[in-house]
Amino acid sequence: MQIYAGDLACCCGSNDSIYSWSFIILDDDTVGPEITNVQPTDVYSGFAEDVRADVTDPSGVYDDNTANQGMYLVWDRDGSLSDGGESVVQMSLEAGDTYISDIPIGPFDIGDVPVFCIVAHDDDFDFEDTLDRAVTISDTIYPTLIEGSGPRAELVFPSDSTWISCDSGPVVIALEDAQGVDETTILAEVFGEELTVGGGLEYFADTLYWWPETLLANGASFDFKLLSAEDNLGYTMDSIYIWNFRIDTEAPSISLLNPEIISHLSQPIISWEISDNAAGVDDTLIIILADGYEYRVSDPNVTWDGSVLTFDAGIAGFDLDWQDLLVCIQACDLAHSCGPNCADTICAVMSIAKDTPCDVWPIPFTPNDDGVNDVVWFEYPNMFYEGAGVEVFDLDGRRVFTAQFPPTRPEAQAFWNGVRNDNKRAIPGTYIYVITRDSEILCKGSLVLVR
């Protein structure tokens, strides 16, 4: 140490002196090691944990395995390090400046309050005096005790306990754990067969997948059971998970209830019966198409009682006295996940049936292939609903033409084009026609052919 001192004399400068002293320091390292990065800050119930810390000192760290010497820790499970019952564990160098407990502390149970601290001496031995070593005691560490739990599963696809249209899978399950899932412990069961990852199951990105080896049959019902799984700490699932799936790959059945041709004695109404033996009919997907318009079950001209769908063309504003109406229906079921099953579109022609007395026109008719009056039309009672037979005779009583007509409307299928049954053209003249049904004569009269 040096001290400089001077007086206040003037003119020729002050009078000053320098004084020096020397001392011998017996200890050149009086500060204990620095302890940082102490771990763990969390411990899991049921598990013992290693303790680690980074420890440094300019004189080095005294690493002696003798009890209560060098590096060691003191721990307890009651939240106190001063009420007795504490345990001491030596610590040894692991790598670099990192020290690790020779044995883990714990295990800890729910209700315990884990606590520990680390004691470290430096390696300063001035004059070979062991008491020269400086000591550091770390802060008291209270790790958070986490109640351990195993992986948790959540069904992603498809929905549980519902009808699904996916006959080729997959079943997708989110299987997650903060510590990671040990995929070798995953065990499931489908159709009585146990499955593992690599043996019927796939697991990646915290997700479990199962695909059936063959297509699932319509109407099949099966359970997917997730029996067990552990995380990387060994915690197991809290329960067995069971999901049920039912397969529906068939569309609803649609059948027309009332005739396509609607009598003028009734309302212009058409009805269908719609049924589905599995998932059921989705009434939100029932669509009626008529003349470019789309109708739903919520529309006032449509009624749906769960099995019968009725469309009232009159309420919809259609006048069937003046036009035929093509009405089509689309229907799907309630199966989901791979989309609903939808039936083929069913169509019917709505037409008002009129009184049809015996008649034939035009007279004469001219089958000259000029597009004008080339055929003669027949009309007869109840032709909309029942078929009839026609016979045409020349004036000598020879039959030249016979035909059987199905139920039809005027100017549709009941006609003669002037060609005889032997495919020769009938000669001009007057002919007699007779229309019968079930051996009963409905109409008879004459017609004239002109060429």
Buried (B, 14 or more C-beta within 10 A) or exposed (E): EEEEEEEEEEEEEEEEEEEEEEEEEEEEBEEBBBBEEBBBEEBBBBBEBBBBBBBBBEBEBBBBEEEEBBBBBBBBBEEEBEEEEBEEBBBBEEEEBBBBBBEBBBBBEEEBEBBBBBBBBBBBBBEEEEEBBBEBEBEBBEBEBBEBBBBBBEBBBBEEEBBBBBBEBBBEBBBBBEBEBBBEBBBBBBEEEEBBBEEBBEBEEEEBBBEBEEEBEBEBEBEBBBBEBBBEBBBBBEEEBEBEBBBBBBBBBBEBEBBBBBBEEEEBBBBBEBBBEBBBBBBEBBBBBBEEEEBEBEBEBBBBEEEEBBBBBEBBEBEBEEEEBEBEBBBBBBBBBBEBBBBEEBEBEBBBBEEBEBEBEEBBBBBEEEEEBBBBBBBBBBBBEBBBBBBBBBEEEEEBBBBEBEBBBBEEBBBBEBEBEEEEEBEBEEBBBBBBBEEEEBBEBEBBBEE
